[in-house]
Amino acid sequence: MATIKPFKGVRPPKQFVEEVESRPYDVLSSDEARAEAKGNEKSLYHIIKPEINFPEGTDEHDPRVYEVAAQQFKKFQDEGWLVQDSKEYYYVYAQTMNGKIQYGLVVGAYVPDYLNGIIKKHELTRKDKEEDRMKHVRVSDANIEPVFFAYPDDKVIDDIVAKYTGGEPEYDFVAPIDGFRHQLWIIKNDSDIATITKQFEAMPSLYIADGHHRSAAAALVGAEKAKNNSHPTGKEEYNYFMAVCFPANQLTVIDYNRVVKDLNGLTADQFLEAVSRSFAVEKMGAEIYKPVRLHEFSIYLEGVWYRLTAKEGTYDDNDPIKVLDVSISSTYILDEVLGIKDLRTDKRIDFVGGIRGLGELKKRVDSGEMKVALALYPVAMEQIMNIADNGKIMPPKTTWFEPKLRSGLIIHKLED
């Protein structure tokens, strides 16, 4: 059963929130972070992208960079740009994208739940990325940025959330980069806090939607601190890490598409002929064509869009991995036709989140940078949960969740 707890959030006073808040550390480069933070000493990028405090070109993994992250975190608190709540609360975090709202609960997730598989993952993590985030958590002694969880739908929790979101939010702003609305409310009532905790105790699992490396790093640092404590009580704050938990039925998973630099020595006609062995291929013309159902794809090649429909035998409806469109396209297009064996390491392929639209695929092919683009139908949240429940791992670059969580609204200290 899932264990969560409220915590004393460290967060900006209302008048500073729009100066402090930022995009997540891993969705922008150092140069982009430096540009966004220019002239704003309150920007969270000074903590989560601390290399911007050094001359351009400084290695973001330099030990001095991590130390500056801790110094900046202390500075933000000393200056009053971040202030810790006096009591333990849950928080409601709402995001509005294209008129659709999703409501998440900001909670302390239990480190042992991650280690024993109650918190379930669907992606592999890389040790170098884990270690980078672990260093950041260790030096700051805090979870500066949240991870993104999904939980099974629960009407009792929905009703509590609705009670609070009917009132005045603590924060309410439209982010300048993504253009989405972000709001936050504080759940202070002890009875509501207890009910939320109890409802989560009845849930068999929580699911990592986004933030697998941050989850791993936070849990591993918590486990390190527990191991190094000679007299643990089990109630220490480091046994928990910060997560925003959304009901699964509210989440939007969008397509995660591919662009490839060459046709593996084939002409366009030879490529289409090879693809037609596994797919029904239909020429759609110059207008952008977006897949509209499972097992349907589109490719853009030499100024023309094509609709591809997977033939029988290319997928297995009884296998949670082999039924995925990303598996079908990886096997029968990227591997068999284009010779791309490892999506993680092959330099001939790149990935484009669907939030950029299929126009971005067309742009990159028309520019000559890429030769062909492949668009996929998005994975369903039910598929992600099914894969996690079966202990399976999804192929690389399968899911893209939008909107992204904003960082800097709440921070969780590992020492109370």
C-alpha positions as CSV (number, residue, x, y, z in Angstrom):
1,M,0.0,0.0,0.0
2,A,1.2,3.5,-0.8
3,T,2.6,5.7,2.0
4,I,2.6,9.4,1.8
5,K,2.9,12.3,4.2
6,P,2.4,16.1,4.3
7,F,5.5,18.2,4.8
8,K,6.6,21.8,5.6
9,G,7.0,23.2,2.1
10,V,9.8,25.7,1.4
11,R,8.3,28.1,-1.1
12,P,8.3,31.7,-2.4
13,P,6.1,34.4,-0.8
14,K,3.2,35.2,-3.2
15,Q,4.8,38.4,-4.4
16,F,8.0,36.6,-5.5
17,V,6.6,33.4,-7.1
18,E,6.7,34.6,-10.7
19,E,10.3,35.7,-10.3
20,V,11.4,32.4,-8.6
21,E,9.5,29.8,-10.6
22,S,11.1,28.1,-13.6
23,R,11.0,25.3,-16.1
24,P,12.5,21.9,-15.0
25,Y,16.2,21.7,-15.2
26,D,16.2,19.0,-17.9
27,V,14.1,20.7,-20.5
28,L,16.5,23.5,-21.4
29,S,20.2,24.1,-22.0
30,S,22.6,26.0,-19.8
31,D,22.6,28.9,-22.4
32,E,18.8,29.0,-22.4
33,A,18.7,29.0,-18.6
34,R,21.2,31.8,-18.5
35,A,19.1,33.8,-21.0
36,E,15.9,33.3,-19.0
37,A,17.5,34.2,-15.7
38,K,19.3,37.3,-17.1
39,G,18.7,40.2,-14.7
40,N,16.7,38.1,-12.2
41,E,18.7,37.1,-9.1
42,K,15.6,35.3,-7.8
43,S,15.3,32.8,-10.6
44,L,15.4,29.2,-9.5
45,Y,17.8,28.5,-12.3
46,H,20.6,29.9,-10.0
47,I,19.9,26.7,-7.9
48,I,18.8,24.1,-10.4
49,K,21.1,25.2,-13.3
50,P,23.9,26.6,-11.1
51,E,26.4,26.6,-13.9
52,I,24.8,29.9,-15.0
53,N,26.6,31.5,-12.0
54,F,29.9,30.8,-13.7
55,P,31.4,31.9,-17.0
56,E,29.9,30.4,-20.2
57,G,31.4,27.0,-21.0
58,T,31.9,26.0,-17.4
59,D,31.3,22.2,-17.0
60,E,27.9,21.8,-15.3
61,H,29.3,18.7,-13.5
62,D,32.2,20.6,-11.9
63,P,32.2,20.1,-8.1
64,R,32.2,23.9,-7.6
65,V,28.9,24.1,-9.6
66,Y,27.1,21.8,-7.1
67,E,28.5,23.7,-4.2
68,V,27.1,27.0,-5.6
69,A,23.7,25.3,-5.9
70,A,23.8,24.9,-2.1
71,Q,25.0,28.4,-1.6
72,Q,22.3,29.8,-3.7
73,F,19.6,27.7,-1.9
74,K,20.8,29.2,1.4
75,K,20.9,32.7,-0.1
76,F,17.3,32.4,-1.3
77,Q,16.2,31.5,2.2
78,D,18.3,34.2,3.8
79,E,16.9,36.8,1.5
80,G,13.3,35.7,2.2
81,W,12.7,34.6,-1.5
82,L,12.0,31.1,-0.1
83,V,10.3,30.6,3.3
84,Q,9.4,27.3,5.0
85,D,5.8,26.7,6.1
86,S,5.5,26.3,9.9
87,K,3.3,23.2,9.7
88,E,3.1,20.1,7.5
89,Y,0.6,20.5,4.7
90,Y,-0.5,18.9,1.4
91,Y,-0.8,21.2,-1.5
92,V,-3.0,21.2,-4.6
93,Y,-1.2,22.1,-7.8
94,A,-3.4,22.8,-10.9
95,Q,-2.2,23.2,-14.5
96,T,-4.3,24.4,-17.3
97,M,-3.4,23.7,-20.9
98,N,-5.6,24.5,-23.9
99,G,-8.6,24.8,-21.6
100,K,-8.0,21.4,-19.9
101,I,-7.2,21.4,-16.1
102,Q,-5.4,18.7,-14.2
103,Y,-5.2,18.8,-10.4
104,G,-2.2,17.2,-8.6
105,L,-1.5,16.7,-4.9
106,V,2.0,17.7,-3.7
107,V,3.1,15.0,-1.2
108,G,6.0,13.4,0.5
109,A,6.4,10.0,-1.3
110,Y,8.0,7.2,0.8
111,V,11.5,6.1,-0.2
112,P,10.9,2.4,0.7
113,D,7.9,2.4,-1.6
114,Y,10.2,3.3,-4.5
115,L,12.8,0.7,-3.5
116,N,10.3,-2.1,-3.1
117,G,8.3,-1.4,-6.2
118,I,5.1,0.1,-4.8
119,I,6.1,3.2,-6.7
120,K,6.3,1.8,-10.2
121,K,8.5,2.9,-13.1
122,H,8.2,2.3,-16.8
123,E,11.5,3.6,-18.1
124,L,15.2,2.7,-17.5
125,T,17.5,5.2,-15.9
126,R,21.1,6.0,-16.7
127,K,23.6,5.9,-13.9
128,D,25.3,9.1,-15.0
129,K,22.1,11.1,-14.9
130,E,21.1,9.5,-11.5
131,E,24.5,10.5,-10.0
132,D,24.2,14.1,-11.3
133,R,20.8,14.5,-9.5
134,M,22.1,12.6,-6.5
135,K,24.9,15.1,-6.1
136,H,22.4,18.0,-6.4
137,V,20.1,16.5,-3.7
138,R,23.1,15.7,-1.4
139,V,24.6,19.1,-1.6
140,S,21.3,21.0,-1.1
141,D,19.9,18.5,1.3
142,A,16.5,19.0,-0.4
143,N,14.3,17.9,-3.2
144,I,14.4,21.2,-5.1
145,E,12.2,19.9,-7.9
146,P,9.2,17.6,-7.8
147,V,8.6,14.3,-9.7
148,F,5.4,13.6,-11.5
149,F,3.3,10.7,-10.4
150,A,-0.1,9.2,-11.4
151,Y,-2.4,7.5,-9.0
152,P,-5.6,5.4,-9.5
153,D,-8.7,7.6,-9.6
154,D,-10.3,8.3,-6.2
155,K,-13.5,10.2,-5.7
156,V,-12.9,10.9,-2.0
157,I,-9.7,12.7,-3.0
158,D,-11.4,14.4,-5.9
159,D,-14.0,15.8,-3.6
160,I,-11.4,17.2,-1.1
161,V,-9.4,18.8,-4.0
162,A,-12.6,20.4,-5.4
163,K,-13.3,21.9,-2.0
164,Y,-10.0,23.7,-2.0
165,T,-9.9,24.7,-5.7
166,G,-13.2,26.4,-5.3
167,G,-11.5,29.0,-3.1
168,E,-8.8,31.6,-3.7
169,P,-5.4,30.1,-4.8
170,E,-2.1,30.9,-3.1
171,Y,-0.5,31.2,-6.5
172,D,-2.1,31.9,-9.8
173,F,0.0,32.8,-12.9
174,V,0.5,32.1,-16.6
175,A,4.1,31.0,-17.3
176,P,5.9,33.1,-19.8
177,I,7.4,30.3,-21.8
178,D,4.8,27.6,-22.0
179,G,1.8,29.9,-21.8
180,F,0.0,27.6,-19.4
181,R,-1.7,28.5,-16.2
182,H,-0.4,27.3,-12.9
183,Q,-2.2,27.5,-9.6
184,L,-1.6,26.3,-6.0
185,W,-3.7,25.9,-2.9
186,I,-2.7,24.8,0.6
187,I,-4.6,22.0,2.4
188,K,-4.4,23.0,6.1
189,N,-7.3,21.1,7.6
190,D,-6.1,18.2,9.8
191,S,-9.1,16.1,8.9
192,D,-8.6,16.5,5.2
193,I,-4.9,15.8,5.5
194,A,-5.7,12.6,7.4
195,T,-8.3,11.5,4.9
196,I,-5.9,12.0,2.0
197,T,-3.2,9.9,3.8
198,K,-5.7,7.2,4.4
199,Q,-7.0,7.1,0.8
200,F,-3.4,6.6,-0.5
201,E,-2.9,3.8,2.0
202,A,-5.6,1.9,0.1
203,M,-3.8,2.3,-3.2
204,P,-1.7,-0.7,-4.3
205,S,0.6,1.4,-6.4
206,L,1.7,4.8,-7.6
207,Y,3.2,5.3,-11.0
208,I,6.1,7.5,-12.1
209,A,4.8,9.5,-15.1
210,D,7.7,11.8,-15.6
211,G,11.0,12.3,-13.7
212,H,12.5,8.8,-13.5
213,H,16.0,10.1,-12.8
214,R,14.8,12.5,-10.2
215,S,12.8,9.8,-8.5
216,A,15.8,7.4,-8.5
217,A,18.2,10.1,-7.2
218,A,15.8,11.2,-4.4
219,A,15.1,7.7,-3.3
220,L,18.8,6.6,-3.3
221,V,19.9,9.7,-1.4
222,G,17.2,9.0,1.2
223,A,18.3,5.4,1.5
224,E,21.9,6.6,1.9
225,K,20.9,8.9,4.8
226,A,19.0,6.1,6.4
227,K,21.9,3.7,6.2
228,N,24.3,6.3,7.7
229,N,22.0,7.0,10.6
230,S,23.0,4.9,13.6
231,H,19.8,5.4,15.5
232,P,17.0,5.8,12.9
233,T,13.4,6.2,13.9
234,G,11.9,5.7,10.5
235,K,10.1,9.0,10.7
236,E,13.0,11.2,9.5
237,E,12.1,13.6,6.7
238,Y,14.8,12.0,4.4
239,N,12.6,8.9,4.2
240,Y,10.3,10.9,1.9
241,F,10.8,12.8,-1.4
242,M,8.6,15.4,-3.1
243,A,6.1,14.2,-5.7
244,V,3.1,15.8,-7.5
245,C,0.4,13.0,-7.8
246,F,-2.3,13.4,-10.4
247,P,-5.3,11.1,-10.9
248,A,-4.6,9.0,-14.0
249,N,-7.8,10.0,-15.9
250,Q,-6.7,13.7,-15.9
251,L,-3.3,13.2,-17.5
252,T,-2.5,14.0,-21.1
253,V,0.1,11.9,-22.8
254,I,1.1,13.3,-26.2
255,D,3.0,11.8,-29.1
256,Y,6.8,11.5,-29.1
257,N,8.0,11.5,-32.6
258,R,11.2,10.7,-34.5
259,V,13.4,12.3,-37.2
260,V,16.2,10.4,-39.0
261,K,19.2,11.9,-40.9
262,D,19.4,9.4,-43.7
263,L,17.6,6.5,-45.4
264,N,20.4,4.0,-44.7
265,G,21.6,4.1,-48.3
266,L,18.1,3.7,-49.9
267,T,16.4,6.0,-52.3
268,A,13.0,7.3,-51.3
269,D,11.2,4.8,-53.5
270,Q,13.3,1.9,-52.1
271,F,12.6,3.1,-48.6
272,L,8.8,3.2,-49.2
273,E,8.9,-0.2,-50.8
274,A,10.7,-1.7,-47.8
275,V,8.3,-0.1,-45.4
276,S,5.3,-1.5,-47.4
277,R,6.4,-5.0,-46.4
278,S,5.0,-4.4,-42.9
279,F,2.6,-1.5,-43.4
280,A,-0.1,-0.4,-45.8
281,V,1.3,2.8,-47.2
282,E,-1.0,5.6,-48.5
283,K,0.2,8.8,-50.1
284,M,-1.6,11.8,-48.3
285,G,0.0,14.8,-50.0
286,A,1.7,18.0,-48.9
287,E,-0.7,18.7,-46.0
288,I,0.5,17.6,-42.6
289,Y,-1.1,14.3,-41.6
290,K,-1.4,13.3,-38.0
291,P,-2.1,9.6,-36.9
292,V,-5.6,9.3,-35.5
293,R,-5.7,5.8,-34.0
294,L,-3.5,3.0,-32.6
295,H,-1.3,1.2,-35.1
296,E,-1.5,4.2,-37.5
297,F,1.6,6.2,-38.3
298,S,2.6,9.0,-40.6
299,I,5.9,9.7,-42.3
300,Y,7.2,12.8,-44.1
301,L,9.6,12.3,-46.9
302,E,10.7,14.7,-49.7
303,G,7.8,17.1,-49.2
304,V,5.1,14.4,-49.0
305,W,3.1,12.9,-46.1
306,Y,2.2,9.2,-46.0
307,R,-0.2,7.3,-43.8
308,L,1.1,3.9,-42.6
309,T,-1.2,1.2,-41.1
310,A,0.6,-1.7,-39.4
311,K,-0.2,-5.1,-40.9
312,E,-1.4,-8.1,-39.0
313,G,1.5,-9.9,-37.4
314,T,3.6,-6.8,-36.7
315,Y,2.1,-6.5,-33.2
316,D,0.8,-8.7,-30.4
317,D,-2.3,-7.4,-28.6
318,N,-1.6,-9.8,-25.7
319,D,1.9,-8.4,-25.0
320,P,2.0,-4.9,-23.3
321,I,5.2,-4.0,-25.0
322,K,4.8,-5.6,-28.5
323,V,1.4,-3.9,-28.9
324,L,2.9,-0.5,-28.5
325,D,3.3,1.6,-31.7
326,V,6.8,2.7,-30.6
327,S,7.8,-1.0,-30.6
328,I,6.2,-1.6,-34.0
329,S,7.9,1.4,-35.6
330,S,11.3,0.6,-33.8
331,T,11.3,-3.0,-35.1
332,Y,9.9,-2.7,-38.6
333,I,11.0,0.8,-39.7
334,L,13.9,2.1,-37.6
335,D,15.7,-1.3,-37.2
336,E,14.8,-3.4,-40.2
337,V,14.8,-0.6,-42.8
338,L,16.9,2.1,-41.4
339,G,19.4,0.0,-39.5
340,I,19.0,1.9,-36.2
341,K,19.5,-0.7,-33.5
342,D,19.8,1.4,-30.3
343,L,17.6,4.5,-29.9
344,R,19.6,5.6,-26.9
345,T,23.0,5.8,-28.6
346,D,22.5,6.1,-32.4
347,K,23.4,9.6,-33.6
348,R,21.4,9.3,-36.8
349,I,18.0,9.7,-34.9
350,D,16.5,12.5,-32.8
351,F,13.3,12.8,-30.9
352,V,10.7,15.6,-31.0
353,G,8.0,16.0,-28.3
354,G,4.5,16.3,-29.8
355,I,4.0,19.6,-28.0
356,R,6.1,21.2,-30.8
357,G,3.5,19.9,-33.4
358,L,4.1,18.0,-36.6
359,G,5.1,21.2,-38.2
360,E,8.4,20.9,-36.3
361,L,9.0,17.5,-38.0
362,K,8.3,19.1,-41.4
363,K,10.6,22.0,-40.7
364,R,13.5,19.7,-39.8
365,V,13.1,17.6,-42.9
366,D,12.6,20.6,-45.2
367,S,15.7,22.2,-43.9
368,G,17.8,19.3,-45.0
369,E,18.9,18.6,-41.5
370,M,16.9,15.4,-41.5
371,K,15.8,13.1,-44.3
372,V,12.6,11.5,-43.0
373,A,10.2,12.1,-40.1
374,L,8.0,9.5,-38.3
375,A,4.9,10.5,-36.3
376,L,3.3,8.2,-33.8
377,Y,-0.1,8.0,-32.1
378,P,0.3,8.7,-28.4
379,V,0.4,6.0,-25.8
380,A,-2.6,5.8,-23.4
381,M,-2.2,6.2,-19.7
382,E,-3.8,2.8,-19.2
383,Q,-1.0,1.2,-21.3
384,I,1.7,2.9,-19.2
385,M,0.1,1.6,-16.0
386,N,-0.4,-1.9,-17.4
387,I,3.3,-2.0,-18.4
388,A,4.4,-0.9,-15.0
389,D,2.1,-3.4,-13.3
390,N,3.6,-6.2,-15.3
391,G,7.1,-5.1,-14.4
392,K,8.0,-4.3,-18.0
393,I,10.0,-1.4,-19.3
394,M,8.9,0.8,-22.2
395,P,11.2,1.4,-25.2
396,P,13.2,4.7,-25.0
397,K,11.4,8.0,-25.8
398,T,7.9,6.6,-25.7
399,T,6.0,9.1,-23.5
400,W,5.8,12.8,-23.4
401,F,3.7,14.5,-20.7
402,E,2.5,18.0,-21.0
403,P,2.3,20.4,-19.4
404,K,5.5,20.1,-17.5
405,L,5.6,20.8,-13.8
406,R,7.0,24.2,-12.9
407,S,9.8,24.2,-10.5
408,G,10.2,26.5,-7.5
409,L,6.6,26.5,-6.3
410,I,7.5,24.1,-3.4
411,I,10.7,22.6,-2.2
412,H,11.1,19.7,0.3
413,K,13.9,19.7,2.8
414,L,15.4,16.4,3.9
415,E,16.0,17.6,7.4
416,D,13.0,19.0,9.3
